[in-house]
Amino acid sequence: MEKETPAKVRLSLDVTPEMKAVIDGLREGATHAQVLRQGIALLKTAKDAARREEQLALIDSEGQVIARLVAY
């Protein structure tokens, strides 16, 4: 039995030159689409946590919270 490929929808996105530079800086061998997918996945994780009244946090090597990702 052949595995079905999920349907895809093409999106077009206009960004400022500054945002394009940020995306380019995050690429590190990835495509623009991969960078955006990862960013969306991170935001979804933060929003899911917020719905559960949890937070995403950056923890330093000593276990201290140094930043929190707040999703609205």
PDB file of N, CA, C and O in Angstrom:
ATOM      1  N   MET A   1       0.848  -1.181   0.000  1.00  0.00           N
ATOM      2  CA  MET A   1       0.000   0.000   0.000  1.00  0.00           C
ATOM      3  C   MET A   1       0.895   1.246   0.000  1.00  0.00           C
ATOM      4  O   MET A   1       1.813   1.356   0.812  1.00  0.00           O
ATOM      5  N   GLU A   2       0.625   2.163  -0.897  1.00  0.00           N
ATOM      6  CA  GLU A   2       1.438   3.372  -1.041  1.00  0.00           C
ATOM      7  C   GLU A   2       1.037   4.412  -0.002  1.00  0.00           C
ATOM      8  O   GLU A   2      -0.147   4.656   0.229  1.00  0.00           O
ATOM      9  N   LYS A   3       2.052   5.025   0.622  1.00  0.00           N
ATOM     10  CA  LYS A   3       1.814   6.053   1.635  1.00  0.00           C
ATOM     11  C   LYS A   3       1.413   7.360   0.953  1.00  0.00           C
ATOM     12  O   LYS A   3       2.052   7.790  -0.007  1.00  0.00           O
ATOM     13  N   GLU A   4       0.341   7.990   1.463  1.00  0.00           N
ATOM     14  CA  GLU A   4      -0.113   9.258   0.887  1.00  0.00           C
ATOM     15  C   GLU A   4       0.736  10.415   1.386  1.00  0.00           C
ATOM     16  O   GLU A   4       1.096  10.482   2.561  1.00  0.00           O
ATOM     17  N   THR A   5       1.047  11.319   0.476  1.00  0.00           N
ATOM     18  CA  THR A   5       1.756  12.537   0.829  1.00  0.00           C
ATOM     19  C   THR A   5       0.725  13.587   1.224  1.00  0.00           C
ATOM     20  O   THR A   5      -0.226  13.829   0.481  1.00  0.00           O
ATOM     21  N   PRO A   6       0.905  14.221   2.396  1.00  0.00           N
ATOM     22  CA  PRO A   6      -0.060  15.247   2.795  1.00  0.00           C
ATOM     23  C   PRO A   6      -0.089  16.390   1.780  1.00  0.00           C
ATOM     24  O   PRO A   6       0.936  16.754   1.204  1.00  0.00           O
ATOM     25  N   ALA A   7      -1.277  16.943   1.575  1.00  0.00           N
ATOM     26  CA  ALA A   7      -1.423  18.079   0.667  1.00  0.00           C
ATOM     27  C   ALA A   7      -0.668  19.279   1.241  1.00  0.00           C
ATOM     28  O   ALA A   7      -0.591  19.454   2.457  1.00  0.00           O
ATOM     29  N   LYS A   8      -0.127  20.082   0.370  1.00  0.00           N
ATOM     30  CA  LYS A   8       0.566  21.297   0.794  1.00  0.00           C
ATOM     31  C   LYS A   8      -0.136  22.499   0.198  1.00  0.00           C
ATOM     32  O   LYS A   8      -0.750  22.421  -0.866  1.00  0.00           O
ATOM     33  N   VAL A   9      -0.032  23.598   0.897  1.00  0.00           N
ATOM     34  CA  VAL A   9      -0.590  24.865   0.442  1.00  0.00           C
ATOM     35  C   VAL A   9       0.558  25.851   0.346  1.00  0.00           C
ATOM     36  O   VAL A   9       1.323  26.001   1.298  1.00  0.00           O
ATOM     37  N   ARG A  10       0.690  26.516  -0.774  1.00  0.00           N
ATOM     38  CA  ARG A  10       1.761  27.498  -0.959  1.00  0.00           C
ATOM     39  C   ARG A  10       1.314  28.841  -0.389  1.00  0.00           C
ATOM     40  O   ARG A  10       0.204  29.305  -0.649  1.00  0.00           O
ATOM     41  N   LEU A  11       2.190  29.445   0.384  1.00  0.00           N
ATOM     42  CA  LEU A  11       1.951  30.774   0.938  1.00  0.00           C
ATOM     43  C   LEU A  11       2.980  31.737   0.363  1.00  0.00           C
ATOM     44  O   LEU A  11       4.109  31.351   0.063  1.00  0.00           O
ATOM     45  N   SER A  12       2.582  32.975   0.216  1.00  0.00           N
ATOM     46  CA  SER A  12       3.496  34.027  -0.204  1.00  0.00           C
ATOM     47  C   SER A  12       3.599  35.009   0.955  1.00  0.00           C
ATOM     48  O   SER A  12       2.589  35.350   1.573  1.00  0.00           O
ATOM     49  N   LEU A  13       4.798  35.461   1.251  1.00  0.00           N
ATOM     50  CA  LEU A  13       5.014  36.302   2.418  1.00  0.00           C
ATOM     51  C   LEU A  13       5.888  37.489   2.055  1.00  0.00           C
ATOM     52  O   LEU A  13       6.971  37.320   1.495  1.00  0.00           O
ATOM     53  N   ASP A  14       5.426  38.680   2.368  1.00  0.00           N
ATOM     54  CA  ASP A  14       6.225  39.886   2.192  1.00  0.00           C
ATOM     55  C   ASP A  14       6.838  40.245   3.534  1.00  0.00           C
ATOM     56  O   ASP A  14       6.139  40.296   4.547  1.00  0.00           O
ATOM     57  N   VAL A  15       8.140  40.493   3.545  1.00  0.00           N
ATOM     58  CA  VAL A  15       8.835  40.895   4.768  1.00  0.00           C
ATOM     59  C   VAL A  15       9.695  42.116   4.469  1.00  0.00           C
ATOM     60  O   VAL A  15      10.019  42.404   3.317  1.00  0.00           O
ATOM     61  N   THR A  16      10.050  42.814   5.521  1.00  0.00           N
ATOM     62  CA  THR A  16      10.936  43.967   5.364  1.00  0.00           C
ATOM     63  C   THR A  16      12.351  43.470   5.065  1.00  0.00           C
ATOM     64  O   THR A  16      12.667  42.309   5.327  1.00  0.00           O
ATOM     65  N   PRO A  17      13.194  44.330   4.527  1.00  0.00           N
ATOM     66  CA  PRO A  17      14.589  43.932   4.323  1.00  0.00           C
ATOM     67  C   PRO A  17      15.266  43.512   5.632  1.00  0.00           C
ATOM     68  O   PRO A  17      16.113  42.619   5.635  1.00  0.00           O
ATOM     69  N   GLU A  18      14.894  44.150   6.732  1.00  0.00           N
ATOM     70  CA  GLU A  18      15.475  43.792   8.030  1.00  0.00           C
ATOM     71  C   GLU A  18      15.070  42.373   8.439  1.00  0.00           C
ATOM     72  O   GLU A  18      15.905  41.617   8.934  1.00  0.00           O
ATOM     73  N   MET A  19      13.798  42.002   8.239  1.00  0.00           N
ATOM     74  CA  MET A  19      13.344  40.661   8.581  1.00  0.00           C
ATOM     75  C   MET A  19      13.985  39.625   7.664  1.00  0.00           C
ATOM     76  O   MET A  19      14.306  38.522   8.105  1.00  0.00           O
ATOM     77  N   LYS A  20      14.172  39.969   6.399  1.00  0.00           N
ATOM     78  CA  LYS A  20      14.853  39.061   5.464  1.00  0.00           C
ATOM     79  C   LYS A  20      16.272  38.793   5.953  1.00  0.00           C
ATOM     80  O   LYS A  20      16.755  37.662   5.884  1.00  0.00           O
ATOM     81  N   ALA A  21      16.940  39.838   6.447  1.00  0.00           N
ATOM     82  CA  ALA A  21      18.300  39.679   6.969  1.00  0.00           C
ATOM     83  C   ALA A  21      18.308  38.769   8.200  1.00  0.00           C
ATOM     84  O   ALA A  21      19.218  37.957   8.366  1.00  0.00           O
ATOM     85  N   VAL A  22      17.301  38.904   9.054  1.00  0.00           N
ATOM     86  CA  VAL A  22      17.198  38.038  10.236  1.00  0.00           C
ATOM     87  C   VAL A  22      17.022  36.587   9.797  1.00  0.00           C
ATOM     88  O   VAL A  22      17.709  35.697  10.297  1.00  0.00           O
ATOM     89  N   ILE A  23      16.107  36.352   8.869  1.00  0.00           N
ATOM     90  CA  ILE A  23      15.864  34.992   8.369  1.00  0.00           C
ATOM     91  C   ILE A  23      17.133  34.431   7.745  1.00  0.00           C
ATOM     92  O   ILE A  23      17.501  33.284   7.998  1.00  0.00           O
ATOM     93  N   ASP A  24      17.800  35.240   6.928  1.00  0.00           N
ATOM     94  CA  ASP A  24      19.053  34.792   6.308  1.00  0.00           C
ATOM     95  C   ASP A  24      20.091  34.424   7.366  1.00  0.00           C
ATOM     96  O   ASP A  24      20.824  33.448   7.206  1.00  0.00           O
ATOM     97  N   GLY A  25      20.154  35.196   8.436  1.00  0.00           N
ATOM     98  CA  GLY A  25      21.108  34.928   9.504  1.00  0.00           C
ATOM     99  C   GLY A  25      20.814  33.644  10.267  1.00  0.00           C
ATOM    100  O   GLY A  25      21.712  33.061  10.874  1.00  0.00           O
ATOM    101  N   LEU A  26      19.568  33.206  10.237  1.00  0.00           N
ATOM    102  CA  LEU A  26      19.169  31.984  10.931  1.00  0.00           C
ATOM    103  C   LEU A  26      19.285  30.734  10.073  1.00  0.00           C
ATOM    104  O   LEU A  26      19.148  29.622  10.583  1.00  0.00           O
ATOM    105  N   ARG A  27      19.531  30.895   8.800  1.00  0.00           N
ATOM    106  CA  ARG A  27      19.492  29.766   7.862  1.00  0.00           C
ATOM    107  C   ARG A  27      20.477  28.660   8.186  1.00  0.00           C
ATOM    108  O   ARG A  27      20.064  27.508   8.314  1.00  0.00           O
ATOM    109  N   GLU A  28      21.752  28.956   8.324  1.00  0.00           N
ATOM    110  CA  GLU A  28      22.775  27.960   8.630  1.00  0.00           C
ATOM    111  C   GLU A  28      22.585  26.664   7.828  1.00  0.00           C
ATOM    112  O   GLU A  28      22.570  25.574   8.400  1.00  0.00           O
ATOM    113  N   GLY A  29      22.442  26.788   6.520  1.00  0.00           N
ATOM    114  CA  GLY A  29      22.287  25.622   5.651  1.00  0.00           C
ATOM    115  C   GLY A  29      20.854  25.209   5.408  1.00  0.00           C
ATOM    116  O   GLY A  29      20.596  24.367   4.548  1.00  0.00           O
ATOM    117  N   ALA A  30      19.916  25.778   6.141  1.00  0.00           N
ATOM    118  CA  ALA A  30      18.496  25.462   5.961  1.00  0.00           C
ATOM    119  C   ALA A  30      17.910  26.374   4.887  1.00  0.00           C
ATOM    120  O   ALA A  30      18.515  27.378   4.511  1.00  0.00           O
ATOM    121  N   THR A  31      16.748  26.018   4.409  1.00  0.00           N
ATOM    122  CA  THR A  31      16.045  26.880   3.461  1.00  0.00           C
ATOM    123  C   THR A  31      15.264  27.941   4.237  1.00  0.00           C
ATOM    124  O   THR A  31      15.067  27.828   5.447  1.00  0.00           O
ATOM    125  N   HIS A  32      14.825  28.970   3.518  1.00  0.00           N
ATOM    126  CA  HIS A  32      13.971  29.981   4.147  1.00  0.00           C
ATOM    127  C   HIS A  32      12.734  29.308   4.736  1.00  0.00           C
ATOM    128  O   HIS A  32      12.325  29.619   5.855  1.00  0.00           O
ATOM    129  N   ALA A  33      12.142  28.388   3.982  1.00  0.00           N
ATOM    130  CA  ALA A  33      10.926  27.706   4.440  1.00  0.00           C
ATOM    131  C   ALA A  33      11.181  26.926   5.727  1.00  0.00           C
ATOM    132  O   ALA A  33      10.347  26.930   6.632  1.00  0.00           O
ATOM    133  N   GLN A  34      12.327  26.262   5.810  1.00  0.00           N
ATOM    134  CA  GLN A  34      12.641  25.497   7.019  1.00  0.00           C
ATOM    135  C   GLN A  34      12.792  26.417   8.232  1.00  0.00           C
ATOM    136  O   GLN A  34      12.333  26.089   9.326  1.00  0.00           O
ATOM    137  N   VAL A  35      13.432  27.559   8.035  1.00  0.00           N
ATOM    138  CA  VAL A  35      13.585  28.525   9.125  1.00  0.00           C
ATOM    139  C   VAL A  35      12.211  28.998   9.600  1.00  0.00           C
ATOM    140  O   VAL A  35      11.955  29.059  10.802  1.00  0.00           O
ATOM    141  N   LEU A  36      11.339  29.329   8.668  1.00  0.00           N
ATOM    142  CA  LEU A  36      10.007  29.801   9.046  1.00  0.00           C
ATOM    143  C   LEU A  36       9.200  28.698   9.714  1.00  0.00           C
ATOM    144  O   LEU A  36       8.481  28.965  10.677  1.00  0.00           O
ATOM    145  N   ARG A  37       9.303  27.465   9.225  1.00  0.00           N
ATOM    146  CA  ARG A  37       8.586  26.348   9.863  1.00  0.00           C
ATOM    147  C   ARG A  37       9.056  26.152  11.307  1.00  0.00           C
ATOM    148  O   ARG A  37       8.241  25.925  12.200  1.00  0.00           O
ATOM    149  N   GLN A  38      10.368  26.241  11.533  1.00  0.00           N
ATOM    150  CA  GLN A  38      10.896  26.092  12.891  1.00  0.00           C
ATOM    151  C   GLN A  38      10.399  27.215  13.801  1.00  0.00           C
ATOM    152  O   GLN A  38      10.044  26.978  14.955  1.00  0.00           O
ATOM    153  N   GLY A  39      10.377  28.432  13.271  1.00  0.00           N
ATOM    154  CA  GLY A  39       9.875  29.565  14.054  1.00  0.00           C
ATOM    155  C   GLY A  39       8.409  29.396  14.416  1.00  0.00           C
ATOM    156  O   GLY A  39       8.004  29.690  15.541  1.00  0.00           O
ATOM    157  N   ILE A  40       7.622  28.930  13.475  1.00  0.00           N
ATOM    158  CA  ILE A  40       6.198  28.700  13.726  1.00  0.00           C
ATOM    159  C   ILE A  40       6.014  27.589  14.758  1.00  0.00           C
ATOM    160  O   ILE A  40       5.158  27.689  15.637  1.00  0.00           O
ATOM    161  N   ALA A  41       6.817  26.533  14.650  1.00  0.00           N
ATOM    162  CA  ALA A  41       6.734  25.436  15.622  1.00  0.00           C
ATOM    163  C   ALA A  41       7.078  25.926  17.029  1.00  0.00           C
ATOM    164  O   ALA A  41       6.437  25.519  17.998  1.00  0.00           O
ATOM    165  N   LEU A  42       8.086  26.795  17.150  1.00  0.00           N
ATOM    166  CA  LEU A  42       8.457  27.340  18.454  1.00  0.00           C
ATOM    167  C   LEU A  42       7.334  28.200  19.024  1.00  0.00           C
ATOM    168  O   LEU A  42       7.012  28.096  20.208  1.00  0.00           O
ATOM    169  N   LEU A  43       6.738  29.045  18.193  1.00  0.00           N
ATOM    170  CA  LEU A  43       5.625  29.879  18.646  1.00  0.00           C
ATOM    171  C   LEU A  43       4.441  29.014  19.067  1.00  0.00           C
ATOM    172  O   LEU A  43       3.799  29.305  20.077  1.00  0.00           O
ATOM    173  N   LYS A  44       4.138  27.955  18.312  1.00  0.00           N
ATOM    174  CA  LYS A  44       3.041  27.051  18.674  1.00  0.00           C
ATOM    175  C   LYS A  44       3.309  26.395  20.018  1.00  0.00           C
ATOM    176  O   LYS A  44       2.403  26.263  20.841  1.00  0.00           O
ATOM    177  N   THR A  45       4.560  25.980  20.245  1.00  0.00           N
ATOM    178  CA  THR A  45       4.926  25.372  21.525  1.00  0.00           C
ATOM    179  C   THR A  45       4.694  26.353  22.671  1.00  0.00           C
ATOM    180  O   THR A  45       4.174  25.974  23.720  1.00  0.00           O
ATOM    181  N   ALA A  46       5.083  27.620  22.470  1.00  0.00           N
ATOM    182  CA  ALA A  46       4.888  28.648  23.494  1.00  0.00           C
ATOM    183  C   ALA A  46       3.407  28.897  23.741  1.00  0.00           C
ATOM    184  O   ALA A  46       2.988  29.036  24.890  1.00  0.00           O
ATOM    185  N   LYS A  47       2.608  28.955  22.679  1.00  0.00           N
ATOM    186  CA  LYS A  47       1.170  29.184  22.843  1.00  0.00           C
ATOM    187  C   LYS A  47       0.487  28.004  23.530  1.00  0.00           C
ATOM    188  O   LYS A  47      -0.382  28.196  24.380  1.00  0.00           O
ATOM    189  N   ASP A  48       0.880  26.784  23.161  1.00  0.00           N
ATOM    190  CA  ASP A  48       0.322  25.594  23.815  1.00  0.00           C
ATOM    191  C   ASP A  48       0.654  25.605  25.307  1.00  0.00           C
ATOM    192  O   ASP A  48      -0.191  25.275  26.139  1.00  0.00           O
ATOM    193  N   ALA A  49       1.887  25.984  25.639  1.00  0.00           N
ATOM    194  CA  ALA A  49       2.292  26.071  27.044  1.00  0.00           C
ATOM    195  C   ALA A  49       1.465  27.128  27.777  1.00  0.00           C
ATOM    196  O   ALA A  49       1.021  26.898  28.902  1.00  0.00           O
ATOM    197  N   ALA A  50       1.259  28.270  27.152  1.00  0.00           N
ATOM    198  CA  ALA A  50       0.485  29.347  27.775  1.00  0.00           C
ATOM    199  C   ALA A  50      -0.950  28.896  28.061  1.00  0.00           C
ATOM    200  O   ALA A  50      -1.519  29.247  29.095  1.00  0.00           O
ATOM    201  N   ARG A  51      -1.530  28.121  27.146  1.00  0.00           N
ATOM    202  CA  ARG A  51      -2.894  27.601  27.368  1.00  0.00           C
ATOM    203  C   ARG A  51      -2.940  26.680  28.588  1.00  0.00           C
ATOM    204  O   ARG A  51      -3.967  26.579  29.260  1.00  0.00           O
ATOM    205  N   ARG A  52      -1.819  26.010  28.869  1.00  0.00           N
ATOM    206  CA  ARG A  52      -1.736  25.128  30.035  1.00  0.00           C
ATOM    207  C   ARG A  52      -1.226  25.887  31.266  1.00  0.00           C
ATOM    208  O   ARG A  52      -0.909  25.290  32.295  1.00  0.00           O
ATOM    209  N   GLU A  53      -1.154  27.213  31.135  1.00  0.00           N
ATOM    210  CA  GLU A  53      -0.643  28.088  32.195  1.00  0.00           C
ATOM    211  C   GLU A  53       0.804  27.736  32.546  1.00  0.00           C
ATOM    212  O   GLU A  53       1.204  27.774  33.709  1.00  0.00           O
ATOM    213  N   GLU A  54       1.577  27.393  31.513  1.00  0.00           N
ATOM    214  CA  GLU A  54       3.005  27.121  31.638  1.00  0.00           C
ATOM    215  C   GLU A  54       3.762  28.171  30.830  1.00  0.00           C
ATOM    216  O   GLU A  54       3.156  28.952  30.096  1.00  0.00           O
ATOM    217  N   GLN A  55       5.078  28.188  30.967  1.00  0.00           N
ATOM    218  CA  GLN A  55       5.901  29.135  30.230  1.00  0.00           C
ATOM    219  C   GLN A  55       7.105  28.433  29.625  1.00  0.00           C
ATOM    220  O   GLN A  55       7.604  27.450  30.173  1.00  0.00           O
ATOM    221  N   LEU A  56       7.559  28.937  28.510  1.00  0.00           N
ATOM    222  CA  LEU A  56       8.826  28.509  27.929  1.00  0.00           C
ATOM    223  C   LEU A  56       9.887  29.452  28.476  1.00  0.00           C
ATOM    224  O   LEU A  56       9.683  30.665  28.525  1.00  0.00           O
ATOM    225  N   ALA A  57      11.013  28.896  28.884  1.00  0.00           N
ATOM    226  CA  ALA A  57      12.057  29.731  29.467  1.00  0.00           C
ATOM    227  C   ALA A  57      13.423  29.323  28.939  1.00  0.00           C
ATOM    228  O   ALA A  57      13.645  28.176  28.552  1.00  0.00           O
ATOM    229  N   LEU A  58      14.330  30.290  28.932  1.00  0.00           N
ATOM    230  CA  LEU A  58      15.737  30.054  28.634  1.00  0.00           C
ATOM    231  C   LEU A  58      16.431  29.868  29.976  1.00  0.00           C
ATOM    232  O   LEU A  58      16.329  30.714  30.865  1.00  0.00           O
ATOM    233  N   ILE A  59      17.137  28.748  30.109  1.00  0.00           N
ATOM    234  CA  ILE A  59      17.795  28.428  31.370  1.00  0.00           C
ATOM    235  C   ILE A  59      19.312  28.421  31.139  1.00  0.00           C
ATOM    236  O   ILE A  59      19.793  27.814  30.182  1.00  0.00           O
ATOM    237  N   ASP A  60      20.057  29.093  32.013  1.00  0.00           N
ATOM    238  CA  ASP A  60      21.513  29.101  31.840  1.00  0.00           C
ATOM    239  C   ASP A  60      22.122  27.817  32.397  1.00  0.00           C
ATOM    240  O   ASP A  60      21.407  26.955  32.908  1.00  0.00           O
ATOM    241  N   SER A  61      23.432  27.695  32.297  1.00  0.00           N
ATOM    242  CA  SER A  61      24.118  26.463  32.708  1.00  0.00           C
ATOM    243  C   SER A  61      24.012  26.196  34.211  1.00  0.00           C
ATOM    244  O   SER A  61      24.282  25.084  34.665  1.00  0.00           O
ATOM    245  N   GLU A  62      23.623  27.202  34.972  1.00  0.00           N
ATOM    246  CA  GLU A  62      23.459  27.028  36.423  1.00  0.00           C
ATOM    247  C   GLU A  62      22.009  26.772  36.812  1.00  0.00           C
ATOM    248  O   GLU A  62      21.681  26.688  37.995  1.00  0.00           O
ATOM    249  N   GLY A  63      21.147  26.648  35.814  1.00  0.00           N
ATOM    250  CA  GLY A  63      19.734  26.361  36.085  1.00  0.00           C
ATOM    251  C   GLY A  63      18.882  27.588  36.375  1.00  0.00           C
ATOM    252  O   GLY A  63      17.733  27.468  36.798  1.00  0.00           O
ATOM    253  N   GLN A  64      19.445  28.762  36.147  1.00  0.00           N
ATOM    254  CA  GLN A  64      18.698  29.996  36.403  1.00  0.00           C
ATOM    255  C   GLN A  64      17.935  30.418  35.147  1.00  0.00           C
ATOM    256  O   GLN A  64      18.457  30.336  34.035  1.00  0.00           O
ATOM    257  N   VAL A  65      16.693  30.872  35.337  1.00  0.00           N
ATOM    258  CA  VAL A  65      15.905  31.396  34.220  1.00  0.00           C
ATOM    259  C   VAL A  65      16.494  32.742  33.822  1.00  0.00           C
ATOM    260  O   VAL A  65      16.625  33.643  34.651  1.00  0.00           O
ATOM    261  N   ILE A  66      16.850  32.872  32.542  1.00  0.00           N
ATOM    262  CA  ILE A  66      17.407  34.147  32.095  1.00  0.00           C
ATOM    263  C   ILE A  66      16.476  34.879  31.124  1.00  0.00           C
ATOM    264  O   ILE A  66      16.677  36.059  30.838  1.00  0.00           O
ATOM    265  N   ALA A  67      15.466  34.180  30.622  1.00  0.00           N
ATOM    266  CA  ALA A  67      14.479  34.817  29.747  1.00  0.00           C
ATOM    267  C   ALA A  67      13.269  33.900  29.648  1.00  0.00           C
ATOM    268  O   ALA A  67      13.375  32.686  29.823  1.00  0.00           O
ATOM    269  N   ARG A  68      12.128  34.497  29.366  1.00  0.00           N
ATOM    270  CA  ARG A  68      10.895  33.749  29.162  1.00  0.00           C
ATOM    271  C   ARG A  68      10.327  34.118  27.801  1.00  0.00           C
ATOM    272  O   ARG A  68      10.373  35.277  27.391  1.00  0.00           O
ATOM    273  N   LEU A  69       9.795  33.128  27.109  1.00  0.00           N
ATOM    274  CA  LEU A  69       9.132  33.374  25.830  1.00  0.00           C
ATOM    275  C   LEU A  69       7.648  33.462  26.108  1.00  0.00           C
ATOM    276  O   LEU A  69       7.011  32.472  26.470  1.00  0.00           O
ATOM    277  N   VAL A  70       7.102  34.651  25.936  1.00  0.00           N
ATOM    278  CA  VAL A  70       5.689  34.885  26.217  1.00  0.00           C
ATOM    279  C   VAL A  70       4.957  34.958  24.887  1.00  0.00           C
ATOM    280  O   VAL A  70       5.295  35.781  24.037  1.00  0.00           O
ATOM    281  N   ALA A  71       3.961  34.109  24.700  1.00  0.00           N
ATOM    282  CA  ALA A  71       3.172  34.088  23.473  1.00  0.00           C
ATOM    283  C   ALA A  71       1.786  34.651  23.772  1.00  0.00           C
ATOM    284  O   ALA A  71       1.117  34.216  24.709  1.00  0.00           O
ATOM    285  N   TYR A  72       1.375  35.597  22.987  1.00  0.00           N
ATOM    286  CA  TYR A  72       0.063  36.224  23.189  1.00  0.00           C
ATOM    287  C   TYR A  72      -0.956  35.636  22.252  1.00  0.00           C
ATOM    288  O   TYR A  72      -2.119  36.038  22.274  1.00  0.00           O
TER     289      TYR A  72
END
